[in-house]
Every structure is written in structure tokens, then in C-alpha cells.
Amino acid sequence: MKRLYSVLVENRSGVLSKVCGLFARRCFNIDSLAVGETDDSNVSCITIVSSGDKRTLEQIEKQLNKKIDVIKIKTFTEEESTSRELMLVKVKYTKSNRREIMEICDLMEAKIVDKSNKYMTIQICDTPEQTSLLLQMFSSIQVVAEVARTGTLALQKCSAE
């Protein structure tokens, strides 16, 4: 069972460390973590994706609520949210596989953002499932040289509020 936590916190040094420490001390797993300032420079939003049984997920929310630096917590399931992840993939290409790489990019709506004589950097911003699928497609033709992924960003769907 997966749950997304959108945690508004005071934008101060050490707050992220305290939140992560809470997870580490209680052996809760973080599947994905993304942090950024909100429209208010004094407030950051930490988006955490975690999995576990119902009791574990309830405990995470209770423990987060106890933190002094936490302003507000929203919890929701994947179905109740709109989520995106950014991934950059550097692939090694040759004359023989270049066309296949470009076809995969077209199919997955990925964009080539940099290239040299031997490498291309491809960007995709989509659901975590779609970014993983793109990576699988590239892995099957053995062209992946390097990968960088952000954590999942999510907002509750407008219809769920």
C-alpha cells in the first residue's frame, strides 16, 4: 500500500534532516522524496512517497504531525493525486540504433535536450510509471549510460478536494 504525503514545513536548515530522521528511527521506508520552496519563500513542501501496511502509514502521519517545524500535512493515495517525475537519461548511440532511440522518444513523448557525436541526453517529465517504462525500453536495447531522476512531485486532484 502506497501513500503520498505533502508536508508543508518551515523553510529552515535542518528541517529535512529532522523529517528524514523520523523515518530512519522508526524504520519507515521512503520510496521517493522531493523538496522545494513554495510560493512563500518561508515555506517548503516536502513530497514523500512511502509504502507499508495501513498501521505503518497511519503512524507516519501521526509522527509527522508531532514535528514542530511541520505546518500542514496532506495525505492521499496515488489515485487521488496528479503526480510527475523528471528523468534525464544519457544514452550512447550509433548509426544503427539512433533511429530506434528516436522512435522510443517519439512514442514516450520524451525530448532530446543535448547531444554529441556518441551520446544523447533525453528528458521525460511524466508519471513515475511512464519514466520507468522509458528506462526499461532503453535498457532493453542496452544504450543507457547514465540516469538522474527527481523524486515524485504530487498534488491532490482538484476533484478530490
Biotite code that builds the C-alpha atoms (Angstrom):
import biotite.structure as struc

atoms = struc.array([
    struc.Atom([0.000, 0.000, 0.000], chain_id="A", res_id=1, res_name="MET", atom_name="CA", element="C"),
    struc.Atom([1.453, 3.372, -1.052], chain_id="A", res_id=2, res_name="LYS", atom_name="CA", element="C"),
    struc.Atom([0.681, 6.770, 0.370], chain_id="A", res_id=3, res_name="ARG", atom_name="CA", element="C"),
    struc.Atom([1.787, 10.253, -0.660], chain_id="A", res_id=4, res_name="LEU", atom_name="CA", element="C"),
    struc.Atom([2.477, 12.878, 1.985], chain_id="A", res_id=5, res_name="TYR", atom_name="CA", element="C"),
    struc.Atom([2.583, 16.523, 1.029], chain_id="A", res_id=6, res_name="SER", atom_name="CA", element="C"),
    struc.Atom([4.212, 18.161, 4.035], chain_id="A", res_id=7, res_name="VAL", atom_name="CA", element="C"),
    struc.Atom([4.420, 21.941, 4.341], chain_id="A", res_id=8, res_name="LEU", atom_name="CA", element="C"),
    struc.Atom([7.319, 22.871, 6.610], chain_id="A", res_id=9, res_name="VAL", atom_name="CA", element="C"),
    struc.Atom([9.139, 25.976, 7.729], chain_id="A", res_id=10, res_name="GLU", atom_name="CA", element="C"),
    struc.Atom([11.947, 26.714, 5.287], chain_id="A", res_id=11, res_name="ASN", atom_name="CA", element="C"),
    struc.Atom([14.872, 26.474, 7.704], chain_id="A", res_id=12, res_name="ARG", atom_name="CA", element="C"),
    struc.Atom([18.083, 24.491, 7.769], chain_id="A", res_id=13, res_name="SER", atom_name="CA", element="C"),
    struc.Atom([17.820, 21.097, 9.432], chain_id="A", res_id=14, res_name="GLY", atom_name="CA", element="C"),
    struc.Atom([14.085, 20.580, 8.881], chain_id="A", res_id=15, res_name="VAL", atom_name="CA", element="C"),
    struc.Atom([14.559, 17.998, 6.114], chain_id="A", res_id=16, res_name="LEU", atom_name="CA", element="C"),
    struc.Atom([17.084, 16.171, 8.289], chain_id="A", res_id=17, res_name="SER", atom_name="CA", element="C"),
    struc.Atom([14.572, 16.009, 11.157], chain_id="A", res_id=18, res_name="LYS", atom_name="CA", element="C"),
    struc.Atom([11.843, 14.632, 8.877], chain_id="A", res_id=19, res_name="VAL", atom_name="CA", element="C"),
    struc.Atom([14.172, 12.015, 7.373], chain_id="A", res_id=20, res_name="CYS", atom_name="CA", element="C"),
    struc.Atom([15.428, 11.141, 10.848], chain_id="A", res_id=21, res_name="GLY", atom_name="CA", element="C"),
    struc.Atom([11.873, 10.373, 11.896], chain_id="A", res_id=22, res_name="LEU", atom_name="CA", element="C"),
    struc.Atom([11.641, 7.799, 9.093], chain_id="A", res_id=23, res_name="PHE", atom_name="CA", element="C"),
    struc.Atom([15.065, 6.302, 9.888], chain_id="A", res_id=24, res_name="ALA", atom_name="CA", element="C"),
    struc.Atom([14.446, 5.956, 13.643], chain_id="A", res_id=25, res_name="ARG", atom_name="CA", element="C"),
    struc.Atom([11.196, 4.102, 13.106], chain_id="A", res_id=26, res_name="ARG", atom_name="CA", element="C"),
    struc.Atom([12.442, 2.037, 10.139], chain_id="A", res_id=27, res_name="CYS", atom_name="CA", element="C"),
    struc.Atom([9.833, 3.519, 7.794], chain_id="A", res_id=28, res_name="PHE", atom_name="CA", element="C"),
    struc.Atom([10.802, 3.338, 4.133], chain_id="A", res_id=29, res_name="ASN", atom_name="CA", element="C"),
    struc.Atom([10.880, 6.370, 1.844], chain_id="A", res_id=30, res_name="ILE", atom_name="CA", element="C"),
    struc.Atom([10.204, 5.336, -1.764], chain_id="A", res_id=31, res_name="ASP", atom_name="CA", element="C"),
    struc.Atom([10.574, 8.878, -3.093], chain_id="A", res_id=32, res_name="SER", atom_name="CA", element="C"),
    struc.Atom([11.455, 12.277, -1.660], chain_id="A", res_id=33, res_name="LEU", atom_name="CA", element="C"),
    struc.Atom([11.307, 15.708, -3.290], chain_id="A", res_id=34, res_name="ALA", atom_name="CA", element="C"),
    struc.Atom([11.673, 19.100, -1.636], chain_id="A", res_id=35, res_name="VAL", atom_name="CA", element="C"),
    struc.Atom([11.250, 22.644, -2.879], chain_id="A", res_id=36, res_name="GLY", atom_name="CA", element="C"),
    struc.Atom([10.203, 26.125, -1.884], chain_id="A", res_id=37, res_name="GLU", atom_name="CA", element="C"),
    struc.Atom([6.551, 27.034, -2.302], chain_id="A", res_id=38, res_name="THR", atom_name="CA", element="C"),
    struc.Atom([5.244, 30.398, -3.496], chain_id="A", res_id=39, res_name="ASP", atom_name="CA", element="C"),
    struc.Atom([6.136, 31.624, 0.020], chain_id="A", res_id=40, res_name="ASP", atom_name="CA", element="C"),
    struc.Atom([9.930, 31.621, 0.493], chain_id="A", res_id=41, res_name="SER", atom_name="CA", element="C"),
    struc.Atom([9.447, 30.877, 4.213], chain_id="A", res_id=42, res_name="ASN", atom_name="CA", element="C"),
    struc.Atom([7.676, 27.582, 3.459], chain_id="A", res_id=43, res_name="VAL", atom_name="CA", element="C"),
    struc.Atom([8.899, 24.442, 1.702], chain_id="A", res_id=44, res_name="SER", atom_name="CA", element="C"),
    struc.Atom([6.900, 21.471, 0.503], chain_id="A", res_id=45, res_name="CYS", atom_name="CA", element="C"),
    struc.Atom([8.305, 18.002, 1.107], chain_id="A", res_id=46, res_name="ILE", atom_name="CA", element="C"),
    struc.Atom([6.635, 15.344, -1.040], chain_id="A", res_id=47, res_name="THR", atom_name="CA", element="C"),
    struc.Atom([7.198, 11.872, 0.374], chain_id="A", res_id=48, res_name="ILE", atom_name="CA", element="C"),
    struc.Atom([6.040, 8.595, -1.142], chain_id="A", res_id=49, res_name="VAL", atom_name="CA", element="C"),
    struc.Atom([6.096, 5.743, 1.345], chain_id="A", res_id=50, res_name="SER", atom_name="CA", element="C"),
    struc.Atom([4.738, 2.228, 1.424], chain_id="A", res_id=51, res_name="SER", atom_name="CA", element="C"),
    struc.Atom([3.687, -0.147, 4.154], chain_id="A", res_id=52, res_name="GLY", atom_name="CA", element="C"),
    struc.Atom([0.652, -1.617, 5.816], chain_id="A", res_id=53, res_name="ASP", atom_name="CA", element="C"),
    struc.Atom([-2.267, 0.523, 6.993], chain_id="A", res_id=54, res_name="LYS", atom_name="CA", element="C"),
    struc.Atom([-0.910, 0.805, 10.553], chain_id="A", res_id=55, res_name="ARG", atom_name="CA", element="C"),
    struc.Atom([2.553, 1.913, 9.367], chain_id="A", res_id=56, res_name="THR", atom_name="CA", element="C"),
    struc.Atom([1.112, 4.579, 7.078], chain_id="A", res_id=57, res_name="LEU", atom_name="CA", element="C"),
    struc.Atom([-1.080, 5.924, 9.896], chain_id="A", res_id=58, res_name="GLU", atom_name="CA", element="C"),
    struc.Atom([1.957, 6.024, 12.206], chain_id="A", res_id=59, res_name="GLN", atom_name="CA", element="C"),
    struc.Atom([3.937, 8.036, 9.651], chain_id="A", res_id=60, res_name="ILE", atom_name="CA", element="C"),
    struc.Atom([1.211, 10.677, 9.520], chain_id="A", res_id=61, res_name="GLU", atom_name="CA", element="C"),
    struc.Atom([0.932, 10.838, 13.327], chain_id="A", res_id=62, res_name="LYS", atom_name="CA", element="C"),
    struc.Atom([4.685, 11.166, 13.760], chain_id="A", res_id=63, res_name="GLN", atom_name="CA", element="C"),
    struc.Atom([4.938, 13.889, 11.101], chain_id="A", res_id=64, res_name="LEU", atom_name="CA", element="C"),
    struc.Atom([2.178, 15.854, 12.861], chain_id="A", res_id=65, res_name="ASN", atom_name="CA", element="C"),
    struc.Atom([4.268, 15.881, 16.059], chain_id="A", res_id=66, res_name="LYS", atom_name="CA", element="C"),
    struc.Atom([7.149, 17.754, 14.411], chain_id="A", res_id=67, res_name="LYS", atom_name="CA", element="C"),
    struc.Atom([7.338, 21.428, 15.441], chain_id="A", res_id=68, res_name="ILE", atom_name="CA", element="C"),
    struc.Atom([8.513, 22.627, 12.011], chain_id="A", res_id=69, res_name="ASP", atom_name="CA", element="C"),
    struc.Atom([5.584, 20.952, 10.215], chain_id="A", res_id=70, res_name="VAL", atom_name="CA", element="C"),
    struc.Atom([2.878, 23.441, 9.235], chain_id="A", res_id=71, res_name="ILE", atom_name="CA", element="C"),
    struc.Atom([0.408, 21.164, 7.449], chain_id="A", res_id=72, res_name="LYS", atom_name="CA", element="C"),
    struc.Atom([0.200, 17.619, 6.117], chain_id="A", res_id=73, res_name="ILE", atom_name="CA", element="C"),
    struc.Atom([-1.962, 16.331, 3.289], chain_id="A", res_id=74, res_name="LYS", atom_name="CA", element="C"),
    struc.Atom([-2.064, 12.597, 2.694], chain_id="A", res_id=75, res_name="THR", atom_name="CA", element="C"),
    struc.Atom([-3.514, 10.919, -0.352], chain_id="A", res_id=76, res_name="PHE", atom_name="CA", element="C"),
    struc.Atom([-3.260, 7.819, -2.484], chain_id="A", res_id=77, res_name="THR", atom_name="CA", element="C"),
    struc.Atom([-1.815, 7.661, -5.993], chain_id="A", res_id=78, res_name="GLU", atom_name="CA", element="C"),
    struc.Atom([-5.361, 7.567, -7.416], chain_id="A", res_id=79, res_name="GLU", atom_name="CA", element="C"),
    struc.Atom([-6.238, 10.811, -5.613], chain_id="A", res_id=80, res_name="GLU", atom_name="CA", element="C"),
    struc.Atom([-3.227, 12.682, -6.949], chain_id="A", res_id=81, res_name="SER", atom_name="CA", element="C"),
    struc.Atom([-1.650, 14.082, -10.059], chain_id="A", res_id=82, res_name="THR", atom_name="CA", element="C"),
    struc.Atom([1.998, 13.096, -9.906], chain_id="A", res_id=83, res_name="SER", atom_name="CA", element="C"),
    struc.Atom([5.035, 13.712, -12.084], chain_id="A", res_id=84, res_name="ARG", atom_name="CA", element="C"),
    struc.Atom([8.685, 12.794, -12.074], chain_id="A", res_id=85, res_name="GLU", atom_name="CA", element="C"),
    struc.Atom([11.516, 14.258, -14.132], chain_id="A", res_id=86, res_name="LEU", atom_name="CA", element="C"),
    struc.Atom([14.167, 11.934, -15.516], chain_id="A", res_id=87, res_name="MET", atom_name="CA", element="C"),
    struc.Atom([17.260, 12.629, -17.584], chain_id="A", res_id=88, res_name="LEU", atom_name="CA", element="C"),
    struc.Atom([18.807, 9.661, -19.403], chain_id="A", res_id=89, res_name="VAL", atom_name="CA", element="C"),
    struc.Atom([22.141, 9.767, -21.182], chain_id="A", res_id=90, res_name="LYS", atom_name="CA", element="C"),
    struc.Atom([22.232, 7.139, -23.923], chain_id="A", res_id=91, res_name="VAL", atom_name="CA", element="C"),
    struc.Atom([25.073, 6.027, -26.158], chain_id="A", res_id=92, res_name="LYS", atom_name="CA", element="C"),
    struc.Atom([24.010, 5.902, -29.770], chain_id="A", res_id=93, res_name="TYR", atom_name="CA", element="C"),
    struc.Atom([25.393, 4.606, -33.027], chain_id="A", res_id=94, res_name="THR", atom_name="CA", element="C"),
    struc.Atom([24.247, 4.905, -36.589], chain_id="A", res_id=95, res_name="LYS", atom_name="CA", element="C"),
    struc.Atom([22.452, 1.557, -36.261], chain_id="A", res_id=96, res_name="SER", atom_name="CA", element="C"),
    struc.Atom([20.432, 2.314, -33.087], chain_id="A", res_id=97, res_name="ASN", atom_name="CA", element="C"),
    struc.Atom([19.878, 6.074, -33.481], chain_id="A", res_id=98, res_name="ARG", atom_name="CA", element="C"),
    struc.Atom([16.545, 5.658, -35.269], chain_id="A", res_id=99, res_name="ARG", atom_name="CA", element="C"),
    struc.Atom([15.218, 3.215, -32.646], chain_id="A", res_id=100, res_name="GLU", atom_name="CA", element="C"),
    struc.Atom([16.160, 5.630, -29.832], chain_id="A", res_id=101, res_name="ILE", atom_name="CA", element="C"),
    struc.Atom([14.371, 8.485, -31.587], chain_id="A", res_id=102, res_name="MET", atom_name="CA", element="C"),
    struc.Atom([11.273, 6.316, -32.177], chain_id="A", res_id=103, res_name="GLU", atom_name="CA", element="C"),
    struc.Atom([11.150, 5.441, -28.478], chain_id="A", res_id=104, res_name="ILE", atom_name="CA", element="C"),
    struc.Atom([11.430, 9.153, -27.655], chain_id="A", res_id=105, res_name="CYS", atom_name="CA", element="C"),
    struc.Atom([8.537, 9.954, -30.007], chain_id="A", res_id=106, res_name="ASP", atom_name="CA", element="C"),
    struc.Atom([6.407, 7.142, -28.604], chain_id="A", res_id=107, res_name="LEU", atom_name="CA", element="C"),
    struc.Atom([7.031, 8.167, -24.983], chain_id="A", res_id=108, res_name="MET", atom_name="CA", element="C"),
    struc.Atom([6.874, 11.922, -25.671], chain_id="A", res_id=109, res_name="GLU", atom_name="CA", element="C"),
    struc.Atom([10.433, 12.332, -24.414], chain_id="A", res_id=110, res_name="ALA", atom_name="CA", element="C"),
    struc.Atom([12.680, 15.112, -25.638], chain_id="A", res_id=111, res_name="LYS", atom_name="CA", element="C"),
    struc.Atom([16.316, 15.113, -26.708], chain_id="A", res_id=112, res_name="ILE", atom_name="CA", element="C"),
    struc.Atom([17.881, 18.015, -24.797], chain_id="A", res_id=113, res_name="VAL", atom_name="CA", element="C"),
    struc.Atom([21.595, 17.513, -25.530], chain_id="A", res_id=114, res_name="ASP", atom_name="CA", element="C"),
    struc.Atom([23.721, 15.511, -27.944], chain_id="A", res_id=115, res_name="LYS", atom_name="CA", element="C"),
    struc.Atom([27.282, 14.901, -29.049], chain_id="A", res_id=116, res_name="SER", atom_name="CA", element="C"),
    struc.Atom([28.907, 12.525, -31.521], chain_id="A", res_id=117, res_name="ASN", atom_name="CA", element="C"),
    struc.Atom([28.259, 9.496, -29.296], chain_id="A", res_id=118, res_name="LYS", atom_name="CA", element="C"),
    struc.Atom([25.711, 10.477, -26.642], chain_id="A", res_id=119, res_name="TYR", atom_name="CA", element="C"),
    struc.Atom([22.233, 11.967, -26.308], chain_id="A", res_id=120, res_name="MET", atom_name="CA", element="C"),
    struc.Atom([20.598, 13.249, -23.159], chain_id="A", res_id=121, res_name="THR", atom_name="CA", element="C"),
    struc.Atom([16.874, 12.623, -23.123], chain_id="A", res_id=122, res_name="ILE", atom_name="CA", element="C"),
    struc.Atom([14.346, 14.264, -20.825], chain_id="A", res_id=123, res_name="GLN", atom_name="CA", element="C"),
    struc.Atom([10.946, 12.948, -19.800], chain_id="A", res_id=124, res_name="ILE", atom_name="CA", element="C"),
    struc.Atom([8.515, 14.513, -17.373], chain_id="A", res_id=125, res_name="CYS", atom_name="CA", element="C"),
    struc.Atom([5.661, 12.120, -16.749], chain_id="A", res_id=126, res_name="ASP", atom_name="CA", element="C"),
    struc.Atom([4.178, 9.754, -14.189], chain_id="A", res_id=127, res_name="THR", atom_name="CA", element="C"),
    struc.Atom([6.663, 7.585, -12.297], chain_id="A", res_id=128, res_name="PRO", atom_name="CA", element="C"),
    struc.Atom([5.315, 4.550, -14.192], chain_id="A", res_id=129, res_name="GLU", atom_name="CA", element="C"),
    struc.Atom([5.982, 6.165, -17.576], chain_id="A", res_id=130, res_name="GLN", atom_name="CA", element="C"),
    struc.Atom([9.509, 7.248, -16.635], chain_id="A", res_id=131, res_name="THR", atom_name="CA", element="C"),
    struc.Atom([10.242, 3.689, -15.508], chain_id="A", res_id=132, res_name="SER", atom_name="CA", element="C"),
    struc.Atom([8.813, 2.347, -18.771], chain_id="A", res_id=133, res_name="LEU", atom_name="CA", element="C"),
    struc.Atom([11.092, 4.617, -20.822], chain_id="A", res_id=134, res_name="LEU", atom_name="CA", element="C"),
    struc.Atom([14.070, 3.395, -18.831], chain_id="A", res_id=135, res_name="LEU", atom_name="CA", element="C"),
    struc.Atom([13.052, -0.236, -19.453], chain_id="A", res_id=136, res_name="GLN", atom_name="CA", element="C"),
    struc.Atom([12.731, 0.412, -23.173], chain_id="A", res_id=137, res_name="MET", atom_name="CA", element="C"),
    struc.Atom([16.222, 1.920, -23.335], chain_id="A", res_id=138, res_name="PHE", atom_name="CA", element="C"),
    struc.Atom([17.653, -0.830, -21.135], chain_id="A", res_id=139, res_name="SER", atom_name="CA", element="C"),
    struc.Atom([16.310, -3.480, -23.497], chain_id="A", res_id=140, res_name="SER", atom_name="CA", element="C"),
    struc.Atom([18.452, -2.068, -26.313], chain_id="A", res_id=141, res_name="ILE", atom_name="CA", element="C"),
    struc.Atom([21.406, -1.586, -23.924], chain_id="A", res_id=142, res_name="GLN", atom_name="CA", element="C"),
    struc.Atom([22.117, 2.084, -24.582], chain_id="A", res_id=143, res_name="VAL", atom_name="CA", element="C"),
    struc.Atom([21.792, 3.609, -21.086], chain_id="A", res_id=144, res_name="VAL", atom_name="CA", element="C"),
    struc.Atom([24.984, 5.316, -19.920], chain_id="A", res_id=145, res_name="ALA", atom_name="CA", element="C"),
    struc.Atom([23.677, 7.416, -17.013], chain_id="A", res_id=146, res_name="GLU", atom_name="CA", element="C"),
    struc.Atom([20.368, 8.200, -15.284], chain_id="A", res_id=147, res_name="VAL", atom_name="CA", element="C"),
    struc.Atom([19.218, 11.020, -12.982], chain_id="A", res_id=148, res_name="ALA", atom_name="CA", element="C"),
    struc.Atom([15.676, 11.102, -11.553], chain_id="A", res_id=149, res_name="ARG", atom_name="CA", element="C"),
    struc.Atom([13.849, 13.501, -9.317], chain_id="A", res_id=150, res_name="THR", atom_name="CA", element="C"),
    struc.Atom([11.520, 12.251, -6.655], chain_id="A", res_id=151, res_name="GLY", atom_name="CA", element="C"),
    struc.Atom([7.813, 12.184, -7.298], chain_id="A", res_id=152, res_name="THR", atom_name="CA", element="C"),
    struc.Atom([6.014, 15.525, -7.109], chain_id="A", res_id=153, res_name="LEU", atom_name="CA", element="C"),
    struc.Atom([2.290, 15.334, -6.467], chain_id="A", res_id=154, res_name="ALA", atom_name="CA", element="C"),
    struc.Atom([-0.757, 17.450, -5.805], chain_id="A", res_id=155, res_name="LEU", atom_name="CA", element="C"),
    struc.Atom([-4.139, 16.224, -4.760], chain_id="A", res_id=156, res_name="GLN", atom_name="CA", element="C"),
    struc.Atom([-6.521, 16.076, -7.720], chain_id="A", res_id=157, res_name="LYS", atom_name="CA", element="C"),
    struc.Atom([-8.872, 19.024, -7.914], chain_id="A", res_id=158, res_name="CYS", atom_name="CA", element="C"),
    struc.Atom([-11.900, 16.707, -7.918], chain_id="A", res_id=159, res_name="SER", atom_name="CA", element="C"),
    struc.Atom([-10.732, 15.078, -4.654], chain_id="A", res_id=160, res_name="ALA", atom_name="CA", element="C"),
    struc.Atom([-10.829, 18.312, -2.640], chain_id="A", res_id=161, res_name="GLU", atom_name="CA", element="C"),
])
